[in-house]
Amino acid sequence: MARDFDSQLLESVAVRRRRLRDALLHGAMRTRRSTDENLRKAFAGVALAAVMCAGCVGWSFVSHRLAHQTQPGLVPVTSSPGPASGSPR
């Protein structure tokens, strides 16, 4: 019996808060009382995708830098000063 009372109380508080929030957001517009919950989910999805993309770019950058630092056989290619090709001697 106590659990039913507790759950009813929590649900009524949640309904009251939602109604107060909707009244604050929409004011006297009685025809539009509920906020679009899908908009919040879409924004969260876009934010999550942006964070994941940034993480992938960062991981790629770090792994690329570490790969070039740890390979001892790689030497940067430079042009050596030598005889010009095509000129007769």
Summary of the structure (lengths in Angstrom):
residues: 89
radius of gyration: 32.2
end to end distance: 107.4
largest distance: 107.4
contacts: 133
relative contact order: 0.05
helix: 66%
strand: 0%
